[in-house]
Amino acid sequence: MKAFLSGILVIVSAVALLVPIAEHRAFAQAPTGPQSGQPQQGAAPAPPPPAPAQEKKPADSGVTIAVEVPVVSLEVVATTQHGDILTGLKKENFRITEEGVPQTITSFGPSDAPITIVMLLEFSSRGYAEYFGYQAKYWADAFFPNLTAKDWVALETFDIKTHLEVDFTQNKDEVRNAIYHLYFPGFSESNVFDALLETTDRLKDVKGKKSILVIASGVDTFSKHTLDQTMKELRQSDATIFAVGLDKPYTNWLDLHGSRGSHIGFLQAENQLKTFAQETGGNAWFPQFDGEIPGIFQQVAAFLRHQYSITYTPTGGARDGKFHKIKVELVAPDGGPLTVVDQKGKKQKYQVYAREGYTATKGGVGD
């Protein structure tokens, strides 16, 4: 596979990508990264190839005008209030609206492609005894029991800069060994905004669903990009972010040792990580204790292995360069709200994880 560092790189659950047909065709012929794009045995068929671009031929002219048709793709997961993933859902159980306007689903199916994920670790010397760097290293190792032989993983770390430690590989021992050999954090800075944007930028050419597992405090020291710029860029990305915050055990330790601070900086950082995950269809966790980590990583893997792939063509064309709000709901066959019950027949609340929208490309006829 292509080297991840050369421009193809790799924290749930839903991906929205606006792709004009002309661009989609070219992208399909480009290097595919770690995934071949072929459906696995027993998996739902991949979405059909896009139809040829429509043409308008004026009766009194030989000029041909090509009309590019955009397609929005989503990866969606639904869970109960207790975190149990809802399986067995059908196409008619999903209702999608864009800016409040109902959309017609053009393709639907469970997605069981191998996981393609970047582990992005804050390895900085911040905190007492370089706490954040070593905690990220220690927690990250617990993710590997959730991966299979077919899954692809890459490892990046960041402090003042982003560092590629291991390119995409199916050799999990190679990545684990790289984590073990992270000895001394170099800087106290943690430029998480820059690290996320550099990672998503390199992921642009990796075909299929992909995700980022960021293990960090979420505190940004002095990235080149602002929070607003980061959010704008993430809305244009098709990578799902899962975030695991490092701050809770550290702030608990500070409180235990007489700290009287409000920890407002860490609270703000938590909110940022939550927003990054929510906007991209993923989820964020902020564990208090080491014992929570295995369960969290099991949930990350479960999200990625139980996604529904959904596509639709926006009714409005979506070639205006603006952000388009998407809402994904679960409905009963009659169009009413879907009722979910547990084994005892008790109604359960549920939550749908899907990208909240996308920024349309600007162009097309009439621009």
C-alpha positions in Angstrom: 0.0 0.0 0.0 1.0 3.6 -0.5 3.1 5.2 2.2 0.9 7.1 4.5 3.4 9.8 5.0 3.4 10.7 1.4 0.0 12.2 1.6 -2.2 9.2 2.4 -2.8 8.7 6.1 -5.1 7.5 8.3 -11.4 8.3 17.3 -18.3 6.8 15.3 -20.0 6.4 13.3 -21.1 8.4 10.4 -19.3 9.9 7.5 -20.8 12.5 5.1 -18.9 13.1 1.9 -20.0 15.3 -1.0 -18.5 13.9 -4.2 -19.4 15.1 -7.7 -19.6 12.2 -10.0 -16.7 13.3 -12.2 -14.5 13.5 -9.1 -15.8 10.2 -7.8 -14.8 8.4 -10.9 -11.2 9.7 -10.7 -11.0 9.0 -7.0 -12.0 5.4 -7.6 -9.0 5.0 -10.0 -6.6 6.5 -7.5 -4.6 4.4 -5.0 -7.1 3.0 -2.5 -4.9 2.9 0.6 -5.3 0.0 2.9 -8.8 -1.1 1.7 -9.4 -2.7 -1.6 -13.0 -1.5 -1.8 -14.3 -5.0 -2.5 -17.2 -6.2 -0.4 -16.4 -9.0 2.1 -18.2 -12.3 1.8 -21.7 -12.0 3.3 -21.6 -8.2 3.3 -24.2 -6.1 1.7 -23.3 -5.1 -1.8 -21.4 -1.9 -2.2 -23.3 1.1 -3.5 -23.7 0.9 -7.3 -21.3 2.9 -9.5 -22.5 6.4 -10.2 -24.6 6.9 -13.3 -22.9 8.8 -16.2 -23.1 12.5 -16.0 -26.4 13.8 -17.5 -26.2 16.0 -20.5 -28.3 18.9 -21.7 -28.2 19.4 -25.5 -29.8 22.6 -26.7 -31.8 21.9 -29.9 -30.1 24.8 -31.9 -26.5 24.2 -30.7 -23.9 21.5 -30.7 -22.7 22.6 -27.2 -22.9 19.9 -24.5 -23.3 21.0 -20.8 -22.2 18.3 -18.3 -24.1 18.4 -15.0 -22.3 17.0 -12.0 -24.5 15.1 -9.5 -23.3 15.2 -5.9 -23.7 12.2 -3.6 -23.7 12.2 0.2 -22.4 9.1 2.0 -23.1 8.4 5.7 -21.9 5.8 8.2 -24.5 5.5 10.9 -24.7 3.7 14.2 -27.6 3.5 16.7 -27.3 2.5 20.3 -29.6 2.2 23.3 -29.3 4.5 26.3 -27.0 1.8 27.9 -24.7 1.7 24.9 -26.0 -1.5 23.3 -25.8 -1.3 19.6 -29.0 -1.8 17.6 -28.6 -4.4 14.9 -31.0 -5.7 12.2 -32.2 -2.2 11.2 -33.6 -1.9 7.7 -33.6 0.9 5.1 -37.2 1.9 6.0 -36.1 2.4 9.6 -34.0 5.5 8.6 -35.3 8.9 7.8 -32.8 11.5 6.6 -33.4 15.2 6.3 -31.1 17.9 5.0 -31.9 21.4 6.1 -35.3 20.0 7.2 -36.0 18.6 3.7 -36.6 14.8 3.5 -34.1 13.0 1.3 -34.5 9.7 -0.6 -32.0 7.0 0.3 -30.4 5.6 -2.8 -28.3 2.8 -1.3 -28.3 1.1 2.1 -26.6 -1.8 3.8 -24.6 -2.9 6.8 -20.9 -2.0 6.6 -18.5 -4.7 7.7 -15.3 -3.6 5.9 -12.1 -3.9 7.9 -11.3 -1.1 10.3 -8.9 1.6 9.0 -7.8 3.8 11.9 -5.1 6.2 12.9 -4.2 6.2 16.6 -3.3 9.8 17.4 -1.6 10.1 20.8 -0.6 13.2 22.7 3.0 12.4 23.7 4.1 15.6 25.4 5.9 16.4 28.6 2.9 18.3 30.0 1.6 17.4 33.5 3.4 16.2 36.6 6.1 13.7 35.8 5.2 14.0 32.1 1.8 12.5 32.9 -0.1 13.0 29.6 2.6 11.5 27.4 3.0 8.3 29.5 -0.7 7.9 30.2 -1.6 8.0 26.5 1.1 5.4 25.8 -0.2 3.2 28.6 -3.8 3.4 27.5 -3.2 3.0 23.8 -1.9 -0.6 24.2 -5.4 -1.7 25.4 -6.9 -1.0 22.0 -5.1 -3.8 20.1 -7.1 -6.8 21.5 -10.1 -5.3 19.6 -8.4 -5.5 16.2 -8.5 -8.4 13.7 -5.9 -9.6 11.2 -7.7 -7.7 8.4 -7.8 -4.3 10.2 -5.4 -1.5 9.2 -3.8 0.8 11.8 -1.3 3.6 11.8 0.3 5.4 14.7 0.9 9.1 15.1 2.1 11.2 18.1 2.0 14.9 18.6 3.5 17.6 20.8 4.6 20.8 19.1 4.5 18.9 15.9 2.9 15.7 14.5 5.1 12.7 14.1 4.3 9.6 12.0 5.6 6.6 14.1 4.2 3.7 12.0 2.5 3.9 8.5 -0.6 1.9 7.8 0.0 -1.8 8.5 -1.9 -5.0 9.4 1.0 -6.0 11.7 -0.3 -4.9 15.1 2.9 -6.0 16.8 4.8 -3.4 14.8 2.5 -0.7 16.1 2.7 -2.0 19.7 6.5 -2.1 19.6 6.5 1.5 18.4 4.3 2.5 21.4 6.6 0.6 23.8 9.6 2.6 22.4 8.1 6.0 23.1 10.5 7.0 25.8 10.9 10.7 26.5 8.4 13.3 25.4 10.3 16.2 23.7 8.1 19.2 24.3 5.4 20.4 26.7 3.2 21.8 23.9 0.2 19.9 22.6 -1.0 21.3 19.3 -4.0 19.0 18.9 -5.8 21.3 16.3 -2.9 21.0 14.0 -2.4 17.3 14.6 -6.1 16.6 13.7 -6.1 18.6 10.6 -2.8 17.2 9.3 -4.1 13.7 9.9 -7.5 14.3 8.1 -5.7 16.0 5.2 -3.5 13.0 4.6 -6.6 10.7 4.9 -8.3 12.4 2.0 -6.9 9.9 -0.6 -7.6 6.8 1.5 -10.6 5.2 0.0 -13.5 3.9 2.1 -14.5 4.5 5.7 -11.7 5.6 8.0 -11.4 6.9 11.5 -9.1 8.6 14.0 -8.8 7.5 17.6 -7.3 10.5 19.5 -6.0 9.9 23.0 -5.3 13.4 24.4 -6.1 16.0 27.0 -7.7 18.1 24.3 -5.8 21.2 25.5 -4.3 23.1 22.6 -1.3 25.3 23.4 -0.5 27.3 20.2 -1.6 25.5 17.0 -1.4 27.4 13.8 -5.1 26.8 13.3 -7.9 28.2 15.5 -10.8 26.2 16.9 -13.1 27.7 14.3 -10.8 26.8 11.5 -10.4 23.3 12.8 -14.2 22.8 13.0 -14.6 24.1 9.4 -12.0 21.7 8.1 -13.4 18.8 10.0 -16.8 19.4 8.5 -15.2 18.8 5.1 -13.5 15.6 6.1 -15.0 12.1 5.8 -13.0 10.7 8.8 -14.9 9.8 12.0 -13.2 10.9 15.2 -13.3 9.0 18.5 -11.8 10.8 21.5 -10.5 9.5 24.8 -9.7 12.3 27.2 -6.6 12.1 29.5 -7.6 14.8 31.9 -9.9 13.3 34.5 -7.3 11.2 36.4 -4.9 14.1 36.4 -7.3 16.7 37.7 -8.5 14.1 40.3 -4.9 13.8 41.4 -4.5 17.6 41.6 -7.6 17.8 43.8 -6.4 15.1 46.0 -3.2 17.0 46.6 -4.8 20.3 47.5 -5.4 22.0 44.2 -8.1 24.7 44.5 -8.3 25.5 40.8 -11.4 25.2 38.7 -9.6 23.2 35.9 -11.6 25.3 33.4 -9.0 24.8 30.8 -9.5 21.0 30.9 -13.3 21.4 30.9 -13.0 23.5 27.8 -10.7 20.9 26.2 -13.2 18.2 27.0 -15.9 20.2 25.3 -13.7 20.6 22.2 -13.1 16.8 22.0 -16.8 16.2 22.4 -17.5 18.6 19.5 -14.9 17.1 17.2 -16.4 13.6 17.8 -20.1 14.7 17.5 -19.6 16.7 14.3 -17.9 13.8 12.6 -20.3 11.1 13.8 -18.1 9.6 16.5 -18.1 9.6 20.3 -16.0 10.9 23.2 -15.2 9.3 26.6 -13.5 10.8 29.6 -12.6 8.0 31.9 -11.9 8.5 35.6 -9.9 5.3 36.1 -7.7 3.0 34.1 -10.2 0.1 34.6 -12.6 1.9 32.2 -10.2 1.8 29.2 -10.8 -1.8 27.9 -14.6 -1.2 27.9 -14.2 2.1 26.0 -12.0 0.6 23.3 -14.5 -2.3 22.9 -17.2 0.3 22.2 -15.0 2.0 19.6 -14.4 -1.2 17.8 -18.1 -2.1 18.1 -19.1 1.2 16.6 -16.9 0.7 13.6 -18.0 -2.9 13.0 -21.8 -2.2 13.2 -22.2 0.8 10.9 -24.9 1.2 8.3 -23.7 2.7 5.0 -26.3 5.1 3.6 -26.1 7.3 0.5 -28.5 9.9 -1.0 -28.4 12.6 -3.7 -29.3 16.0 -2.1 -32.6 17.4 -3.6 -31.1 20.9 -3.7 -28.0 20.0 -5.6 -25.7 21.1 -2.8 -23.1 22.9 -5.0 -23.2 26.2 -3.0 -20.1 25.9 -0.8 -22.2 26.2 2.4 -22.6 23.9 5.4 -25.6 21.6 5.1 -27.2 20.3 8.3 -28.1 16.6 8.3 -30.5 14.8 10.7 -30.7 11.0 10.8 -33.7 9.6 12.7 -35.0 6.1 13.3 -38.6 5.5 12.3 -41.1 2.6 12.4 -42.4 1.2 9.0 -45.5 3.4 9.3 -43.3 6.5 9.6 -43.8 7.1 13.3 -41.1 7.0 15.9 -39.3 3.6 16.3 -40.0 1.8 19.5 -37.1 -0.1 21.1 -37.6 -2.5 24.0 -35.3 -4.7 26.0 -35.7 -8.4 26.7 -38.2 -7.6 29.4 -40.3 -5.5 27.1 -39.3 -2.3 28.7 -39.0 0.7 26.3 -35.4 1.9 25.8 -34.2 5.4 24.7 -31.7 5.3 21.9 -29.3 7.6 20.2 -28.2 7.8 16.6 -24.5 8.6 15.8 -24.1 10.3 12.4 -22.2 13.2 10.9 -24.2 16.4 11.6 -23.6 17.8 8.2 -21.1 18.6 5.5 -19.7 21.6 3.7 -20.6 21.4 0.0 -18.1 22.1 -2.7 -18.7 25.2 -4.7 -19.1 24.9 -8.4 -21.3 23.4 -11.1 -23.5 24.9 -13.7 -24.5 28.5 -13.0 -21.6 29.4 -10.8 
